[in-house]
Each structure stands twice: as C-alpha cells, then as structure tokens.
C-alpha cells in the first residue's frame, strides 16, 4: 500500500487527465500516520448510489427491458429475453461514462455505492452460479466483472471510494425485483442459499483483493463490502444473525481489515446491540431512510417530515444519536446507505412551492446524517427519465439538492506553527475538565493518557483535512468519519506501547481531540 504522501504525486497526474482545479502548493507535509487505504476507508463518506448500472431496476432505466422475458422487471427476466448479452453490455458501457465520474467528483461527493448481483461475478469464478436460477446464463453476465473492476479503477482516478454492495444474493434476500429475479424469495427457506452466499462473498472479496493489489499502482479505494442489501428475514431473524457472524469470520480470514457493512432491516437499535456484542471490528450498520411508502408517510405533511428529522426531541434524531454513540464505542459506525428527495404527493398537498419544501427536507436529512453518521449515499445518481425526487443529477439541476456537499477550503491550507499552539491550548483546557470531572469519583486514574489521546486525535484529524485539501478536486476536504474504529485502532497501538491500564482515558481524549481539530480547521480555513 502506498503511503499518503504518494497521493500528491498521483493527484498531479490526475489533474492533467481530468482538468481538475489546480490545488495550492503544499508548503509543509505532516508526517503521514496512515495509508491511502486508511484515508479512503475511514473518511466521512458523502456518496451516491450508482443504481441500475449492474442490478437493473425498470423504474430507473427502462431501455434494457425492451426485449426482456415477462414480467420484464429483473435481471433474470432480461437474461431470459432476446439479445440479452448485447443489451446488457451496451447498457453497462453507456449508463455511467467519464463525464458522469467527473460530475460526481465535482459535487464534493467522495464515494459511490455500487450495487451488484452475485451473477455479475461469474466471469471471474463460474462457481457462483452453481445451483441457482442463473446457472445457464454465465455467457450473458461474464463481461460484467471486468467492467466492475474498471469502475473501481476509474473511480480512483477521480479520488472516489467504492462500496461494493451485494444487492442480489442467491435465492433473493427480499421480495423485490431488484434482488435479481421476479420469483418468490427463497434465501432464508432453501438451505442451499445462505451458505452459497458466503461462498459468493468469499469469491468477491478474494477477487477484489487480488485485483486491487495487482493493479499498477495498487488501488486503495475499495472502502468495504455490504453483505446483503435490505434482507427481509421475517421469522428467520435469528438465522440472519447467525449468518452474519459466520460471514464475518469467513471474510475476516481472507482480509482481516476490510470494513464490512450490514443492513439493519429497520431494527436499528437491535442490530446496533448485535454488532456491539459481536466482537468484530469495523462493521458498519446501514440504515435506509425513506418517508414516502407507508400510509403514515403519505398522510404526513412534508413540513412534519422535515421537523421529525431536525428536531432533536423527535424520535429519528434521538435514535441516530443513541445508535451512533453505541457503535462508535464498539469500534463500528453507522451510515445511511439509501435516502432521497422523494416524497409522496400526499405529503405535498396544499404546498405552494414544492421545490422549496423539498429543499428544506433534503437539508434536514443532510444535517442529521452529517452530525451522527460516518457516511450517507443518495439513491440514486440518475434516471432515464427526469425525476428531481430520485435522480441526484435532476435534483441538483432543480436546486432541490445543493450543488456541492461537504466543506471546501477558502484558501491555501498550510501547516502553520500556530496550529500547535492552538492544539496545546485546547488540550490543556480539555484535560483540566477531564481531571476535574473524575476527581469526584475515587479511583486510580492516569490522566496523562487523556492528554496523549487528545494530541494524537487532533493530529490525525488535522492530517485528514490537510491531505484531502491537496488531493481532492476543487478544494473539497474529507474528514475523519469512522471515528470509533479509528479510535480503537489508535488505542490498541497506544496500549501496546504504554500498557493497557486506563486506556479508556486515551480513547476519550482521542475523540475530543478529533472534535476540537474539526472546529479549529473550520474556523481557520472554511
């Protein structure tokens, strides 16, 4: 893996290719304490889903279904239709192009979520199709894998991370056609499917690892694997939990450090508790938030939807705060893997300026997710037909969604000497408060660990800001998003050097240092 310093050289090369805005000259480079891989995986992910590129959804892209077999709603229906290989490969090669990658990066988005089906891996390992209803269609999907790996390489040229999402598993993990077929789901009822999906994920991770390492230079931008999109276990919830644990163990044997993402099946507190007790590091809980499908959603005015997401006393902000704190403490994190501007017409009745109401609704979501989550991914990047509720491109063009996301610098970012003075002042104030608080409770403390943690947290957070300001397009910056996993990693390093007693004090200091550095950086440069 390349050290982060190499990112600057790589970026200068990418500028020539993509005509990115020239970044300011780097005056002082802080000592790199993490790798390029760390930068991609641990930064706050402000992302978008590349929906209906590989896993097709007719409401997003209708053209590939014109020659599909009935009911013409799923990938399997397309595969059973006429000229399926030609239809799919034409779609794969035209749905997302170089212009799309540039547009995404120029908005401040730094990661994409890429939904794929298990059958899209058959070109590198045909065994993934064995015993499934895709078994006879390997020739149709064999060209998908090289396009998936090509997408990862292209994303890297634009500084974009890629979250690979298994959207369609053997047997279908939910009842929707975006799980690969139009048949009834049998993921939880056919004894073949769950162990076979572990095999599929093992193949996927092994091949991703081989590809990224063999690329010249090695690619650092696969940020994780999502094991299943929106599983619907029904009465088989316990089976899903056991399957998650079995899959964690198998994938960690292949790559001990790869972040693993799981869906919360809208039981967020329960799955936060599950992950906290799993003993597995860097597992991320994915919550999908829509407010347009249920009868209650439809009858609720958009103003109330907005208020329920922005009022700290409402259920959603309280849940986000509670779950994110629990997961951070367990070395995990939370993202919102799907959300949109979409609202049911029932929520917009009597609204004079619908765009303004939607804009406020979007802003409430962005503020909620940025405050409590390590990342978010809008659904979806584009649609075949204009839709400012669900297509990010259309939402931005309509000013329903902001033209850029995340912070940008207002000038050259330099490693000025005063930064250290500000750090030490903030550390001393925080340490004094820490000592004062714990003086109320008798115990054997080592408050110097808090100070050490604060200093290292500040420095790590500031390096994320500094390096990203010189390597991302147009002055956008990334921040440390997965603070829980990073703090646990730093705590282990600290304990190995200085002993494990009272390491919690180091961790508390580390997280406060990260937060203080963010405030300082925004005040100075944003």
C-alpha positions as CSV (number, residue, x, y, z in Angstrom):
1,X,0.0,0.0,0.0
2,X,1.2,3.4,-0.9
3,X,1.7,6.0,1.9
4,X,-0.5,9.0,1.8
5,X,2.4,11.2,0.5
6,X,2.2,9.4,-2.8
7,X,-1.4,10.7,-3.2
8,X,0.0,14.2,-4.0
9,X,2.1,12.8,-6.9
10,X,-0.9,10.8,-8.1
11,X,-3.2,13.8,-7.9
12,X,-0.9,16.0,-10.1
13,X,-1.1,13.3,-12.7
14,X,-4.8,13.1,-12.4
15,X,-5.1,16.8,-12.8
16,X,-3.7,16.6,-16.3
17,X,-6.2,13.8,-17.2
18,X,-9.3,15.4,-15.7
19,X,-8.6,19.1,-15.8
20,X,-9.2,19.4,-12.1
21,X,-8.7,22.8,-10.4
22,X,-5.0,23.2,-9.5
23,X,-4.6,22.8,-5.8
24,X,-2.4,25.2,-3.7
25,X,1.2,24.4,-3.3
26,X,1.9,22.2,-0.3
27,X,4.2,24.1,2.0
28,X,4.7,21.6,4.7
29,X,3.6,17.9,4.7
30,X,2.9,16.5,8.2
31,X,4.3,13.0,8.8
32,X,1.9,10.5,7.4
33,X,0.4,8.3,10.1
34,X,-2.0,6.4,7.8
35,X,-2.0,5.0,4.3
36,X,-4.0,5.8,1.2
37,X,-6.3,2.8,2.1
38,X,-6.9,4.3,5.5
39,X,-7.8,7.7,4.0
40,X,-10.5,6.2,1.8
41,X,-11.9,3.8,4.4
42,X,-12.0,6.0,7.4
43,X,-13.1,9.3,5.9
44,X,-16.7,10.5,6.1
45,X,-18.4,9.2,3.1
46,X,-20.6,11.6,1.2
47,X,-21.8,9.4,-1.5
48,X,-24.3,8.4,-4.2
49,X,-25.6,5.0,-5.4
50,X,-25.0,4.0,-9.0
51,X,-28.4,2.5,-9.2
52,X,-29.5,0.4,-12.2
53,X,-26.0,0.2,-13.7
54,X,-25.5,-3.5,-12.9
55,X,-28.5,-4.5,-10.9
56,X,-31.3,-3.2,-13.1
57,X,-34.5,-1.5,-11.9
58,X,-37.0,-0.7,-14.6
59,X,-38.3,2.4,-12.9
60,X,-34.8,3.9,-13.2
61,X,-33.7,2.6,-16.6
62,X,-36.3,1.2,-18.9
63,X,-34.3,0.6,-22.1
64,X,-32.6,-2.7,-21.1
65,X,-36.1,-4.3,-20.6
66,X,-37.4,-3.8,-24.1
67,X,-36.6,-7.4,-25.1
68,X,-36.9,-9.0,-21.7
69,X,-38.9,-12.0,-20.8
70,X,-42.1,-11.5,-18.7
71,X,-42.7,-9.9,-16.3
72,X,-39.7,-7.8,-17.5
73,X,-38.8,-6.4,-14.1
74,X,-35.5,-8.1,-13.1
75,X,-32.0,-9.0,-14.3
76,X,-33.1,-12.6,-14.8
77,X,-36.0,-11.5,-17.0
78,X,-33.6,-9.6,-19.2
79,X,-31.2,-12.6,-19.3
80,X,-34.1,-14.8,-20.5
81,X,-35.1,-12.4,-23.2
82,X,-33.7,-11.9,-26.7
83,X,-30.2,-10.5,-27.3
84,X,-29.6,-10.3,-23.6
85,X,-25.8,-10.2,-23.7
86,X,-25.7,-7.4,-26.3
87,X,-28.4,-5.5,-24.4
88,X,-26.7,-5.7,-21.1
89,X,-23.2,-4.9,-22.3
90,X,-24.4,-1.9,-24.2
91,X,-26.1,-0.7,-21.1
92,X,-23.1,-1.3,-18.9
93,X,-20.9,0.6,-21.3
94,X,-23.1,3.7,-21.6
95,X,-25.0,4.2,-18.3
96,X,-22.0,5.6,-16.4
97,X,-19.3,7.4,-18.5
98,X,-16.3,9.5,-17.9
99,X,-18.5,12.6,-17.8
100,X,-20.5,11.1,-15.0
101,X,-17.5,10.3,-12.9
102,X,-16.3,13.9,-13.3
103,X,-19.7,15.3,-12.4
104,X,-19.9,13.2,-9.3
105,X,-16.4,14.3,-8.1
106,X,-17.1,17.9,-8.9
107,X,-20.0,17.9,-6.5
108,X,-17.8,17.1,-3.5
109,X,-19.1,13.5,-3.4
110,X,-16.2,11.2,-2.4
111,X,-17.6,7.7,-2.5
112,X,-20.1,5.7,-4.6
113,X,-22.1,2.7,-3.6
114,X,-22.1,0.1,-6.4
115,X,-25.0,-2.4,-6.3
116,X,-24.1,-5.7,-8.0
117,X,-25.6,-9.2,-8.2
118,X,-23.9,-12.5,-7.4
119,X,-24.2,-13.4,-11.1
120,X,-22.0,-10.4,-12.1
121,X,-19.0,-12.2,-10.6
122,X,-19.3,-15.3,-12.8
123,X,-16.8,-14.0,-15.3
124,X,-14.0,-14.5,-12.7
125,X,-15.4,-17.6,-11.0
126,X,-18.3,-19.5,-12.6
127,X,-19.0,-21.5,-9.4
128,X,-21.0,-18.6,-8.0
129,X,-23.8,-19.6,-10.4
130,X,-24.0,-23.3,-9.4
131,X,-27.3,-24.4,-8.1
132,X,-29.0,-21.0,-8.8
133,X,-31.6,-19.9,-11.4
134,X,-28.8,-18.0,-13.2
135,X,-26.8,-21.2,-13.8
136,X,-27.4,-21.2,-17.6
137,X,-26.7,-17.6,-18.1
138,X,-23.0,-17.3,-17.4
139,X,-22.4,-16.3,-21.0
140,X,-24.7,-13.4,-20.6
141,X,-23.0,-11.9,-17.5
142,X,-19.4,-13.0,-18.0
143,X,-18.4,-9.5,-19.1
144,X,-19.7,-7.7,-16.0
145,X,-16.7,-8.4,-13.8
146,X,-14.1,-6.6,-15.9
147,X,-16.5,-3.6,-16.1
148,X,-16.9,-3.6,-12.3
149,X,-13.1,-3.6,-11.8
150,X,-12.8,-0.9,-14.5
151,X,-15.3,1.2,-12.5
152,X,-13.1,0.8,-9.4
153,X,-10.0,1.9,-11.3
154,X,-11.9,4.9,-12.9
155,X,-13.3,5.9,-9.5
156,X,-9.8,6.1,-8.1
157,X,-8.7,8.5,-10.9
158,X,-11.3,10.9,-9.6
159,X,-10.5,10.3,-5.9
160,X,-13.7,8.3,-5.3
161,X,-14.1,5.4,-3.0
162,X,-16.2,2.4,-3.9
163,X,-18.5,0.5,-1.6
164,X,-19.4,-2.8,-3.2
165,X,-23.0,-3.8,-2.3
166,X,-24.3,-7.3,-2.9
167,X,-27.7,-6.2,-3.9
168,X,-28.9,-9.5,-5.3
169,X,-28.0,-12.8,-3.5
170,X,-28.7,-16.4,-4.5
171,X,-32.4,-17.1,-3.9
172,X,-33.3,-13.4,-3.3
173,X,-32.9,-12.0,0.2
174,X,-36.1,-9.9,-0.2
175,X,-39.3,-9.9,-2.3
176,X,-38.3,-7.0,-4.6
177,X,-37.2,-7.5,-8.3
178,X,-34.0,-5.5,-7.6
179,X,-32.8,-8.7,-5.8
180,X,-32.1,-10.3,-9.2
181,X,-35.3,-12.1,-10.2
182,X,-39.1,-11.8,-10.3
183,X,-39.6,-15.1,-8.4
184,X,-40.5,-15.5,-4.8
185,X,-37.6,-15.1,-2.3
186,X,-36.0,-18.3,-1.0
187,X,-32.8,-17.0,0.6
188,X,-34.0,-18.0,4.1
189,X,-36.0,-21.1,3.2
190,X,-33.8,-23.0,0.8
191,X,-30.8,-24.5,2.8
192,X,-28.5,-24.0,-0.2
193,X,-28.7,-20.3,-0.5
194,X,-27.2,-18.9,2.8
195,X,-24.0,-21.0,2.7
196,X,-23.7,-20.4,-1.0
197,X,-23.9,-16.7,-0.5
198,X,-21.0,-16.9,1.9
199,X,-19.1,-18.6,-0.9
200,X,-20.1,-15.8,-3.3
201,X,-18.9,-13.2,-0.8
202,X,-15.6,-15.1,-0.3
203,X,-15.1,-15.1,-4.1
204,X,-15.9,-11.4,-4.3
205,X,-13.5,-10.4,-1.6
206,X,-10.7,-12.6,-2.8
207,X,-11.0,-11.3,-6.3
208,X,-11.3,-7.7,-5.2
209,X,-8.2,-8.1,-3.1
210,X,-6.3,-9.8,-6.0
211,X,-7.4,-7.1,-8.4
212,X,-6.6,-4.1,-6.3
213,X,-3.2,-5.5,-5.3
214,X,-2.2,-6.4,-8.8
215,X,-3.1,-3.1,-10.3
216,X,-0.2,-0.8,-11.0
217,X,-0.1,1.1,-8.7
218,X,-2.3,-0.9,-6.2
219,X,-5.8,0.6,-5.8
220,X,-6.7,1.8,-2.3
221,X,-10.3,2.9,-2.9
222,X,-12.5,-0.2,-2.1
223,X,-13.9,1.1,1.1
224,X,-15.8,-2.1,2.1
225,X,-18.3,-4.8,1.2
226,X,-22.0,-4.7,2.0
227,X,-23.0,-8.3,2.7
228,X,-26.7,-8.1,1.7
229,X,-29.0,-5.2,0.6
230,X,-32.2,-5.0,2.6
231,X,-32.6,-8.6,3.7
232,X,-36.2,-9.4,4.8
233,X,-35.8,-12.4,7.2
234,X,-39.3,-12.4,8.6
235,X,-39.5,-15.2,11.1
236,X,-35.8,-16.1,10.3
237,X,-34.2,-13.1,12.1
238,X,-32.1,-15.4,14.3
239,X,-30.9,-17.2,11.2
240,X,-29.8,-13.9,9.7
241,X,-27.8,-13.0,12.8
242,X,-26.0,-16.4,12.8
243,X,-25.4,-16.0,9.1
244,X,-23.8,-12.5,9.6
245,X,-21.5,-13.9,12.3
246,X,-20.4,-16.9,10.1
247,X,-19.8,-14.5,7.2
248,X,-17.8,-12.1,9.3
249,X,-15.5,-15.0,10.3
250,X,-15.0,-16.2,6.7
251,X,-14.3,-12.8,5.2
252,X,-12.0,-11.8,8.1
253,X,-9.9,-14.9,7.3
254,X,-9.5,-13.5,3.8
255,X,-8.9,-9.9,4.7
256,X,-8.7,-9.0,8.4
257,X,-9.1,-5.3,7.8
258,X,-11.8,-4.9,5.2
259,X,-14.8,-2.9,6.5
260,X,-18.0,-5.0,6.5
261,X,-21.4,-3.4,6.1
262,X,-24.7,-4.9,7.0
263,X,-28.3,-3.8,6.7
264,X,-30.3,-3.1,9.9
265,X,-33.6,-4.4,8.4
266,X,-35.1,-1.3,10.1
267,X,-34.4,-2.8,13.5
268,X,-31.6,-0.3,14.2
269,X,-31.3,-0.5,18.0
270,X,-31.4,-4.3,17.9
271,X,-28.7,-4.6,15.3
272,X,-26.6,-1.9,17.0
273,X,-26.7,-4.1,20.1
274,X,-25.9,-7.2,17.9
275,X,-22.8,-5.5,16.5
276,X,-21.7,-4.2,19.9
277,X,-21.7,-7.8,21.2
278,X,-20.2,-9.4,18.1
279,X,-16.6,-8.7,18.9
280,X,-15.9,-8.0,15.3
281,X,-14.1,-4.7,14.5
282,X,-15.0,-2.2,11.8
283,X,-18.5,-3.5,11.0
284,X,-20.9,-0.7,9.8
285,X,-24.6,-0.6,10.2
286,X,-26.5,0.6,7.1
287,X,-29.9,2.2,7.7
288,X,-32.1,3.2,4.8
289,X,-34.4,6.1,5.4
290,X,-37.4,6.9,3.1
291,X,-40.5,8.9,4.0
292,X,-42.8,8.1,1.1
293,X,-44.0,4.5,1.2
294,X,-46.1,3.8,4.3
295,X,-49.7,5.1,4.8
296,X,-48.4,7.2,7.7
297,X,-45.7,8.7,5.4
298,X,-48.3,9.5,2.8
299,X,-50.6,11.3,5.2
300,X,-47.8,13.3,6.9
301,X,-47.1,16.8,5.5
302,X,-43.6,17.5,4.3
303,X,-43.2,20.1,7.0
304,X,-43.7,17.4,9.6
305,X,-41.3,15.1,7.9
306,X,-38.7,17.8,7.9
307,X,-39.4,18.6,11.6
308,X,-39.2,15.0,12.6
309,X,-35.6,14.8,11.2
310,X,-34.4,18.2,12.5
311,X,-36.0,18.5,16.0
312,X,-33.6,16.9,18.5
313,X,-36.5,15.8,20.6
314,X,-38.0,13.7,17.8
315,X,-37.6,10.0,17.5
316,X,-35.3,9.9,14.5
317,X,-32.5,12.3,15.8
318,X,-32.7,10.6,19.2
319,X,-32.3,7.1,17.6
320,X,-29.4,8.3,15.4
321,X,-27.6,9.8,18.4
322,X,-28.2,6.7,20.5
323,X,-27.1,4.2,17.9
324,X,-24.1,6.2,16.6
325,X,-22.8,6.5,20.1
326,X,-23.1,2.8,20.8
327,X,-21.5,1.8,17.5
328,X,-18.6,4.3,17.9
329,X,-17.9,2.8,21.4
330,X,-17.8,-0.7,19.9
331,X,-15.4,0.3,17.1
332,X,-18.1,0.4,14.4
333,X,-20.1,3.0,12.7
334,X,-23.4,3.9,11.1
335,X,-24.3,5.1,7.6
336,X,-27.5,5.9,5.7
337,X,-26.9,3.8,2.6
338,X,-30.1,5.0,0.8
339,X,-32.2,8.1,1.0
340,X,-33.7,10.6,-1.4
341,X,-35.7,13.8,-2.0
342,X,-38.7,11.6,-2.9
343,X,-42.0,12.3,-1.2
344,X,-45.5,11.0,-1.9
345,X,-47.9,13.6,-3.4
346,X,-49.9,13.2,-0.3
347,X,-47.2,14.9,1.7
348,X,-47.2,17.9,-0.7
349,X,-50.9,18.7,-0.8
350,X,-51.5,22.4,-0.4
351,X,-47.9,23.3,-0.8
352,X,-47.4,26.3,-3.0
353,X,-43.6,26.0,-3.5
354,X,-42.9,22.3,-3.6
355,X,-39.2,22.7,-4.5
356,X,-38.6,24.9,-1.5
357,X,-40.3,22.4,0.8
358,X,-38.2,19.6,-0.7
359,X,-35.1,21.7,-0.3
360,X,-35.7,22.1,3.4
361,X,-36.5,18.4,3.7
362,X,-33.2,17.5,2.0
363,X,-31.3,19.9,4.2
364,X,-32.8,18.4,7.3
365,X,-31.5,15.0,6.2
366,X,-28.1,16.2,5.3
367,X,-27.6,17.9,8.6
368,X,-28.9,14.8,10.5
369,X,-26.6,12.4,8.7
370,X,-23.6,14.6,8.8
371,X,-24.0,15.1,12.5
372,X,-24.4,11.5,13.6
373,X,-23.3,9.2,10.7
374,X,-20.0,8.2,9.2
375,X,-21.5,8.4,5.8
376,X,-24.5,8.6,3.5
377,X,-25.4,7.6,0.0
378,X,-28.2,9.3,-2.0
379,X,-30.4,7.0,-4.1
380,X,-29.8,7.3,-7.0
381,X,-27.3,9.1,-9.3
382,X,-29.5,9.3,-12.4
383,X,-32.7,8.1,-14.1
384,X,-33.5,7.5,-17.7
385,X,-36.4,10.0,-17.4
386,X,-36.3,13.3,-15.4
387,X,-37.1,12.9,-11.7
388,X,-35.9,15.5,-9.2
389,X,-37.1,13.4,-6.3
390,X,-34.9,10.4,-7.0
391,X,-32.2,11.4,-9.6
392,X,-29.4,13.3,-8.0
393,X,-28.5,15.0,-11.3
394,X,-32.0,16.2,-11.7
395,X,-32.3,17.3,-8.0
396,X,-29.1,19.4,-8.3
397,X,-30.3,20.9,-11.6
398,X,-33.6,21.9,-10.0
399,X,-31.8,23.3,-6.9
400,X,-33.7,20.8,-4.7
401,X,-30.3,19.3,-3.7
402,X,-27.3,21.6,-3.0
403,X,-24.8,21.9,-5.9
404,X,-22.0,20.7,-3.7
405,X,-21.7,18.8,-0.4
406,X,-19.1,18.8,2.4
407,X,-16.7,21.5,3.3
408,X,-14.3,23.4,0.9
409,X,-11.3,25.5,1.9
410,X,-11.3,29.2,1.4
411,X,-7.6,29.3,0.6
412,X,-4.3,27.5,0.8
413,X,-4.1,25.1,3.7
414,X,-0.6,25.2,5.3
415,X,0.9,23.6,8.4
416,X,1.3,26.8,10.3
417,X,3.2,26.8,13.6
418,X,0.2,28.5,15.4
419,X,-1.8,25.3,14.9
420,X,0.4,23.6,17.5
421,X,-0.2,26.4,19.9
422,X,-3.9,26.2,19.4
423,X,-3.8,22.4,19.8
424,X,-1.9,22.6,23.1
425,X,-4.3,25.3,24.5
426,X,-7.3,23.2,23.6
427,X,-5.7,20.0,25.1
428,X,-4.9,21.7,28.4
429,X,-8.4,23.0,28.7
430,X,-9.9,19.6,27.9
431,X,-7.5,17.8,30.2
432,X,-8.4,20.2,33.1
433,X,-12.1,19.5,32.6
434,X,-11.4,15.7,32.4
435,X,-9.4,15.7,35.6
436,X,-12.0,17.9,37.4
437,X,-14.8,15.6,36.4
438,X,-13.2,12.4,37.5
439,X,-11.9,13.9,40.8
440,X,-15.5,13.4,42.0
441,X,-15.1,9.7,41.8
442,X,-12.3,8.0,43.7
443,X,-10.1,5.8,41.5
444,X,-6.7,5.0,40.1
445,X,-6.5,7.3,37.1
446,X,-3.8,8.1,34.6
447,X,-4.9,11.5,33.1
448,X,-1.8,11.8,31.1
449,X,-3.3,9.2,28.8
450,X,-6.2,11.6,28.1
451,X,-3.7,14.3,27.1
452,X,-1.8,11.9,24.8
453,X,-5.1,10.8,23.2
454,X,-6.2,14.4,22.7
455,X,-2.9,15.3,21.0
456,X,-3.0,12.3,18.7
457,X,-6.7,12.7,17.9
458,X,-6.1,16.3,16.9
459,X,-3.1,15.5,14.7
460,X,-4.9,12.6,12.9
461,X,-8.0,14.7,12.2
462,X,-5.9,17.6,11.0
463,X,-3.9,15.4,8.7
464,X,-7.1,14.2,7.1
465,X,-8.1,17.8,6.4
466,X,-4.7,18.8,5.2
467,X,-4.0,15.9,2.9
468,X,-7.5,15.8,1.4
469,X,-7.4,19.6,0.7
470,X,-4.4,19.0,-1.6
471,X,-5.6,15.7,-3.2
472,X,-9.3,16.2,-3.8
473,X,-10.8,18.1,-6.6
474,X,-11.5,21.8,-6.4
475,X,-10.5,22.3,-2.8
476,X,-13.0,19.8,-1.2
477,X,-11.9,18.3,2.0
478,X,-12.5,15.0,3.7
479,X,-12.7,14.5,7.4
480,X,-12.3,11.5,9.7
481,X,-15.7,9.9,9.7
482,X,-15.3,6.5,11.2
483,X,-14.1,7.9,14.5
484,X,-15.0,4.8,16.5
485,X,-12.9,2.3,14.5
486,X,-10.0,4.7,14.2
487,X,-10.0,5.5,17.9
488,X,-10.0,1.7,18.7
489,X,-7.1,1.2,16.4
490,X,-5.1,4.0,17.9
491,X,-6.0,2.8,21.4
492,X,-4.6,-0.6,20.6
493,X,-1.4,1.0,19.4
494,X,-1.2,3.1,22.5
495,X,-1.7,0.1,24.8
496,X,0.9,-1.9,23.0
497,X,3.5,0.8,23.7
498,X,2.4,2.2,27.1
499,X,0.3,-0.5,28.8
500,X,-3.4,-1.2,28.7
501,X,-4.5,0.2,32.1
502,X,-6.9,3.1,31.8
503,X,-6.7,3.0,28.0
504,X,-10.3,4.4,28.1
505,X,-8.8,7.7,29.1
506,X,-6.7,7.7,26.0
507,X,-9.7,7.0,23.9
508,X,-11.8,9.7,25.5
509,X,-9.0,12.2,24.9
510,X,-8.6,11.0,21.3
511,X,-12.2,11.6,20.4
512,X,-12.2,15.0,22.0
513,X,-9.1,15.9,20.1
514,X,-10.7,14.9,16.8
515,X,-13.7,17.1,17.6
516,X,-11.6,20.0,18.6
517,X,-9.5,19.8,15.5
518,X,-12.6,19.9,13.3
519,X,-13.8,23.1,15.0
520,X,-10.3,24.7,14.6
521,X,-10.0,23.7,11.0
522,X,-13.4,25.1,10.0
523,X,-12.6,28.4,11.8
524,X,-9.3,28.8,10.0
525,X,-10.0,27.5,6.5
526,X,-13.7,27.0,5.7
